[in-house]
Amino acid sequence: MTTTISTSPSSPARRRGAPTKYSEEVAEAIVAAVSDGIPALHAAQIAGISFQTLCEYRRVHPEFDQQVKEAISRGIRARLEIVKKAMQSKDENVALRAACWWLSHCPGAAEHFSETRRLEISGDGLPPIQIVVAVDASKI
């Protein structure tokens, strides 16, 4: 018995799995959540999808991926402006805490002042392995 599978353009494409939930509403919910600083895992849950589905949407819809990246950046910038403003506070405790946070988290300073250290290990043409060690300075 011979089975013939048609590959002509007139054959309807067979899709596997459930139909996509991707919509403008789902995209907007995710973009709003990540802009507010909510991690992508939780933003996906808010929008009613899995984190894996969110990653797939970002891969399949580059314009959506760009919106997510921009929303994350806008959110970070908004929160950094709050920290910068706090560093100008007349309350020395507030200013000191904000300045310490800035030094330990912002690029350029974090490498020198963060309590987290990064170590890269590589060898024989393999990509580097990154190890992050967090140190609780209050225990030292």
C-alpha positions in Angstrom: 0.0 0.0 0.0 1.4 3.4 -1.0 0.5 6.6 0.9 0.8 9.9 -1.0 1.1 13.2 0.9 0.2 16.3 -1.0 2.5 19.2 -0.6 0.8 21.5 -3.1 0.0 25.0 -2.1 -3.7 24.2 -2.3 -3.4 21.8 0.7 -4.5 23.5 3.9 -1.7 23.8 6.4 -2.2 21.7 9.5 -1.5 23.4 12.7 -0.7 21.6 15.9 -1.9 22.6 19.4 -4.4 25.1 20.6 -5.0 28.3 18.7 -2.8 31.2 19.7 -4.0 33.6 22.4 -1.8 36.3 21.0 -3.8 39.5 20.7 -3.4 43.2 21.1 -5.0 42.9 24.6 -2.5 40.3 25.7 0.4 42.3 24.3 -0.7 45.5 26.0 -1.1 43.7 29.4 2.4 42.3 29.2 3.9 45.6 28.1 2.2 47.5 30.9 3.2 44.9 33.5 6.9 44.9 32.5 6.9 48.7 32.4 5.8 48.6 36.0 8.8 46.5 36.9 6.9 43.2 37.1 9.2 40.3 36.0 8.3 38.6 32.7 7.2 35.4 34.3 4.6 37.2 36.3 3.6 39.5 33.5 2.8 36.4 31.5 0.6 35.1 34.3 -1.2 38.4 34.5 -1.9 38.2 30.8 -3.2 34.6 31.2 -0.3 32.8 29.3 2.7 30.8 30.3 6.2 32.2 30.4 7.1 29.7 27.6 4.3 31.2 25.5 5.5 34.7 26.2 9.0 33.7 25.0 7.5 32.2 21.9 5.4 35.4 21.2 8.6 37.5 21.5 10.3 35.2 19.0 7.5 35.1 16.5 6.5 38.8 16.8 9.6 40.9 16.7 7.6 44.1 17.0 6.1 42.8 20.2 9.6 41.8 21.4 10.8 45.4 20.8 7.8 46.8 22.7 8.6 44.6 25.7 12.3 45.7 25.6 11.3 49.4 25.4 8.8 49.0 28.2 11.4 47.4 30.5 13.8 50.3 29.7 11.2 53.0 30.4 10.3 51.3 33.7 13.9 51.1 34.8 14.5 54.8 33.8 11.4 55.9 35.8 12.6 54.1 38.9 16.2 55.3 38.6 14.8 58.9 38.4 13.1 58.3 41.8 16.4 57.0 43.2 18.3 60.0 41.8 15.7 62.3 43.3 16.1 60.5 46.7 19.8 61.1 46.6 19.1 64.8 46.7 16.9 64.5 49.8 17.6 66.7 52.8 17.1 63.7 55.0 20.7 62.3 55.1 19.5 58.7 55.8 17.3 58.8 52.7 20.1 60.3 50.6 22.7 57.8 51.9 20.5 54.8 51.3 19.6 56.0 47.8 23.3 56.6 47.0 24.3 53.2 48.4 21.6 51.5 46.3 22.8 53.4 43.2 26.4 52.4 43.7 25.5 48.7 44.2 23.1 48.4 41.2 24.0 50.8 38.4 26.4 50.0 35.6 29.9 51.4 36.0 29.6 51.5 39.8 28.1 48.1 40.5 31.2 46.2 39.4 33.1 47.9 42.2 30.5 48.4 45.0 28.0 45.6 44.6 27.9 42.8 47.2 27.5 40.3 44.4 30.6 39.2 42.5 30.8 37.6 39.1 33.4 35.1 38.0 33.7 33.9 34.5 35.3 30.5 33.7 36.1 29.3 30.2 38.5 27.0 28.6 39.4 25.1 25.4 37.3 27.2 23.0 34.1 26.7 25.1 31.8 29.6 25.9 32.4 31.1 29.4 30.4 29.8 32.4 29.3 32.7 34.6 29.1 32.1 38.4 27.5 34.6 40.6 28.4 34.7 44.3 26.2 36.8 46.7 27.9 37.8 49.9 25.9 39.0 52.9 28.2 41.8 54.1 26.5 41.8 57.5 27.8 38.3 58.2 31.4 39.1 57.5 
